[in-house]
Amino acid sequence: MTRLPLASTVLPAALGLLGLLAGCSAQPDPERSSSPSASAPSSAAATAGPDPTPSASPSPSPSPTPSATPEAEPTPKPDPVSMAALIDLRYDGRDLDRGRLLADPGPYKRYAVSFRGDGKKITGIMNLPDGEGPFPVVVLNHGYIDPDTYWSGQGMPREQDVLARRGFAVLHVDYRNHAGSSDDDGGEAGTDYRLRLPYVVDTINAVKAVKGATGSRWTSLDRGSVGWFGRSMGGGVTLRALAVQPGLVDAAAVWASVSSSEADNWERWYEDDPERRATNRRIDRSYGLPDDSPAFWRRASARPSFDRITEPVLVQHGGSDRTCPVRWARTTVDALEDAGVEVRSTIYPGADHTFEGRTFTTAMDRTADFFDDHLR
């Protein structure tokens, strides 16, 4: 603030008034003491008179107030039972181990195998063609079989045999809770409660274990050429795995697959199953049922994530399938095409879920040819 010169005739009166005010109160005004004000002139200044050339008194520059840096909002973690949670998961499939020889049909040998991942040991079988290779690898994801009656390699025996005879190494995954594999938290009921998403973890770790296999026992594997092949429930496992880990395999085939919408699958197998009543109550409490919580069920489904898939997909389905309705396959193919996925599909009129007789032969030839095109 500019200090104005005081006239000599006014100054004595002003000083007298200041002394009078000072005698009225011994306590400073708290309001005034908290706010900046100009200093009263000293007696020396009064005697000397005004400066001949008054100038503005520089006010101290206020220190800049540091602006608070807004903290970034933490990214919310996805629901543990969702495709997003699988996408965020770190996969550590490793330690592919070959156990005892189970059979020697001639063109290939059949071995017990195991690998590790997600804190678990997962068992399976491998058909390994005779010869030096390298042989492309097809990882098989089997359909639903009661874990209490399942034995290692039980699913897809015909498919295992044909692919091995066509020169593919075949790894059939048992999944957790099956055969010699580790149990999931809560066993099979715990896996059902999580809508079987843990099986996706197992097959992704199977591929990781194949790609990381070392040692003389695995020199005949072409670890850079791997495909997935899933049937029924395993078809759903395969579709989810493709969306979760795009680029991990080179191609995938699905036969007679469950729906790519988990709400369809719950209504088909869970809703009226008396053995799943406790699981259904738990699902209802935690997530809500499909009619009440459609957003949750979409997040747990493969279909909304089809735009992440980068591999060609072969879809084959029976036109008279009474287990997995053919409309599910048509809807899945349409959604894959809409997402820009390269997809081939065949519907076999009159064929049921199991692809018997000539249907199996034709479908299997098409599948092996498809893998020949993309894995060799």
Summary of the structure (lengths in Angstrom):
residues: 376
radius of gyration: 37.6
end to end distance: 86.2
largest distance: 126.5
contacts: 1133
relative contact order: 0.11
helix: 38%
strand: 19%
